[in-house]
Protein backbone atom coordinates (compact mmCIF):
# COMPACT_ATOMS: atom_id res chain seq x y z
CA UNK A 1 0.00 0.00 0.00
CA UNK A 2 1.24 3.49 -0.88
CA UNK A 3 0.00 6.48 1.10
CA UNK A 4 0.73 10.04 -0.05
CA UNK A 5 0.15 12.69 2.63
CA UNK A 6 -0.27 15.82 0.50
CA UNK A 7 -2.66 15.55 -1.29
CA UNK A 8 -4.12 12.73 0.77
CA UNK A 9 -4.13 9.73 -1.59
CA UNK A 10 -4.03 6.08 -0.67
CA UNK A 11 -3.15 3.40 -3.21
CA UNK A 12 -4.19 0.09 -1.76
CA UNK A 13 -5.03 -1.73 -5.00
CA UNK A 14 -8.72 -2.03 -4.23
CA UNK A 15 -10.00 0.36 -6.86
CA UNK A 16 -9.38 0.97 -10.53
CA UNK A 17 -7.90 4.48 -10.21
CA UNK A 18 -5.20 3.38 -7.79
CA UNK A 19 -4.12 0.69 -10.27
CA UNK A 20 -4.07 3.21 -13.11
CA UNK A 21 -2.04 5.75 -11.16
CA UNK A 22 0.48 3.14 -9.98
CA UNK A 23 0.89 2.01 -13.58
CA UNK A 24 1.46 5.59 -14.70
CA UNK A 25 4.03 6.17 -11.92
CA UNK A 26 5.84 3.02 -13.02
CA UNK A 27 5.82 4.16 -16.64
CA UNK A 28 7.21 7.58 -15.73
CA UNK A 29 9.95 5.95 -13.66
CA UNK A 30 10.89 3.58 -16.51
CA UNK A 31 10.96 6.44 -19.01
CA UNK A 32 13.20 8.53 -16.75
CA UNK A 33 15.59 5.60 -16.32
CA UNK A 34 15.76 5.13 -20.10
CA UNK A 35 16.41 8.83 -20.75
CA UNK A 36 19.00 9.00 -17.98
CA UNK A 37 20.95 6.09 -19.47
CA UNK A 38 20.70 7.68 -22.93
CA UNK A 39 22.15 10.95 -21.58
CA UNK A 40 24.93 9.01 -19.88
CA UNK A 41 25.80 7.18 -23.13
CA UNK A 42 25.89 10.47 -25.05
CA UNK A 43 28.16 12.00 -22.42
CA UNK A 44 30.54 9.05 -22.50
CA UNK A 45 30.65 9.12 -26.30
CA UNK A 46 31.39 12.87 -26.29
CA UNK A 47 34.19 12.34 -23.76
CA UNK A 48 35.64 9.52 -25.88
CA UNK A 49 35.70 11.76 -28.94
CA UNK A 50 37.64 14.35 -26.92
CA UNK A 51 40.00 11.63 -25.72
CA UNK A 52 39.10 12.19 -22.08
CA UNK A 53 37.22 8.97 -21.35
CA UNK A 54 39.08 5.77 -22.00
CA UNK A 55 37.02 3.39 -19.87
CA UNK A 56 37.93 1.55 -16.75
CA UNK A 57 41.62 0.71 -16.47
CA UNK A 58 42.58 -2.95 -16.64
CA UNK A 59 43.22 -4.55 -13.25
CA UNK A 60 44.36 -7.96 -14.47
CA UNK A 61 47.79 -8.54 -15.99
CA UNK A 62 47.24 -11.10 -18.77
CA UNK A 63 50.96 -11.84 -18.98
CA UNK A 64 51.03 -12.78 -15.28
CA UNK A 65 48.01 -15.08 -15.72
CA UNK A 66 49.67 -16.84 -18.66
CA UNK A 67 52.96 -17.05 -16.75
CA UNK A 68 51.28 -18.80 -13.84
CA UNK A 69 49.46 -21.11 -16.26
CA UNK A 70 52.78 -22.00 -17.90
CA UNK A 71 54.12 -22.85 -14.43
CA UNK A 72 51.41 -25.51 -14.23
CA UNK A 73 48.96 -23.80 -11.89
CA UNK A 74 45.24 -24.39 -12.37
CA UNK A 75 42.63 -21.69 -12.81
CA UNK A 76 41.57 -21.80 -9.16
CA UNK A 77 45.15 -21.46 -7.93
CA UNK A 78 45.83 -18.60 -10.34
CA UNK A 79 42.66 -16.82 -9.25
CA UNK A 80 43.55 -17.15 -5.58
CA UNK A 81 47.12 -15.98 -6.03
CA UNK A 82 46.10 -12.91 -8.05
CA UNK A 83 42.95 -12.28 -5.98
CA UNK A 84 40.66 -12.33 -9.02
CA UNK A 85 37.71 -14.48 -10.04
CA UNK A 86 38.20 -17.84 -11.69
CA UNK A 87 35.99 -16.71 -14.59
CA UNK A 88 38.42 -13.84 -15.17
CA UNK A 89 41.27 -16.33 -15.45
CA UNK A 90 39.34 -18.33 -18.05
CA UNK A 91 38.47 -15.14 -19.96
CA UNK A 92 42.15 -14.07 -20.10
CA UNK A 93 43.30 -17.51 -21.20
CA UNK A 94 40.64 -17.69 -23.93
CA UNK A 95 41.63 -14.31 -25.38
C-alpha positions as CSV (number, residue, x, y, z in Angstrom):
1,X,0.0,0.0,0.0
2,X,1.2,3.5,-0.9
3,X,0.0,6.5,1.1
4,X,0.7,10.0,0.0
5,X,0.2,12.7,2.6
6,X,-0.3,15.8,0.5
7,X,-2.7,15.6,-1.3
8,X,-4.1,12.7,0.8
9,X,-4.1,9.7,-1.6
10,X,-4.0,6.1,-0.7
11,X,-3.1,3.4,-3.2
12,X,-4.2,0.1,-1.8
13,X,-5.0,-1.7,-5.0
14,X,-8.7,-2.0,-4.2
15,X,-10.0,0.4,-6.9
16,X,-9.4,1.0,-10.5
17,X,-7.9,4.5,-10.2
18,X,-5.2,3.4,-7.8
19,X,-4.1,0.7,-10.3
20,X,-4.1,3.2,-13.1
21,X,-2.0,5.7,-11.2
22,X,0.5,3.1,-10.0
23,X,0.9,2.0,-13.6
24,X,1.5,5.6,-14.7
25,X,4.0,6.2,-11.9
26,X,5.8,3.0,-13.0
27,X,5.8,4.2,-16.6
28,X,7.2,7.6,-15.7
29,X,10.0,5.9,-13.7
30,X,10.9,3.6,-16.5
31,X,11.0,6.4,-19.0
32,X,13.2,8.5,-16.7
33,X,15.6,5.6,-16.3
34,X,15.8,5.1,-20.1
35,X,16.4,8.8,-20.8
36,X,19.0,9.0,-18.0
37,X,20.9,6.1,-19.5
38,X,20.7,7.7,-22.9
39,X,22.2,11.0,-21.6
40,X,24.9,9.0,-19.9
41,X,25.8,7.2,-23.1
42,X,25.9,10.5,-25.1
43,X,28.2,12.0,-22.4
44,X,30.5,9.0,-22.5
45,X,30.7,9.1,-26.3
46,X,31.4,12.9,-26.3
47,X,34.2,12.3,-23.8
48,X,35.6,9.5,-25.9
49,X,35.7,11.8,-28.9
50,X,37.6,14.3,-26.9
51,X,40.0,11.6,-25.7
52,X,39.1,12.2,-22.1
53,X,37.2,9.0,-21.4
54,X,39.1,5.8,-22.0
55,X,37.0,3.4,-19.9
56,X,37.9,1.5,-16.7
57,X,41.6,0.7,-16.5
58,X,42.6,-3.0,-16.6
59,X,43.2,-4.5,-13.3
60,X,44.4,-8.0,-14.5
61,X,47.8,-8.5,-16.0
62,X,47.2,-11.1,-18.8
63,X,51.0,-11.8,-19.0
64,X,51.0,-12.8,-15.3
65,X,48.0,-15.1,-15.7
66,X,49.7,-16.8,-18.7
67,X,53.0,-17.0,-16.8
68,X,51.3,-18.8,-13.8
69,X,49.5,-21.1,-16.3
70,X,52.8,-22.0,-17.9
71,X,54.1,-22.9,-14.4
72,X,51.4,-25.5,-14.2
73,X,49.0,-23.8,-11.9
74,X,45.2,-24.4,-12.4
75,X,42.6,-21.7,-12.8
76,X,41.6,-21.8,-9.2
77,X,45.1,-21.5,-7.9
78,X,45.8,-18.6,-10.3
79,X,42.7,-16.8,-9.3
80,X,43.6,-17.1,-5.6
81,X,47.1,-16.0,-6.0
82,X,46.1,-12.9,-8.1
83,X,42.9,-12.3,-6.0
84,X,40.7,-12.3,-9.0
85,X,37.7,-14.5,-10.0
86,X,38.2,-17.8,-11.7
87,X,36.0,-16.7,-14.6
88,X,38.4,-13.8,-15.2
89,X,41.3,-16.3,-15.5
90,X,39.3,-18.3,-18.1
91,X,38.5,-15.1,-20.0
92,X,42.2,-14.1,-20.1
93,X,43.3,-17.5,-21.2
94,X,40.6,-17.7,-23.9
95,X,41.6,-14.3,-25.4
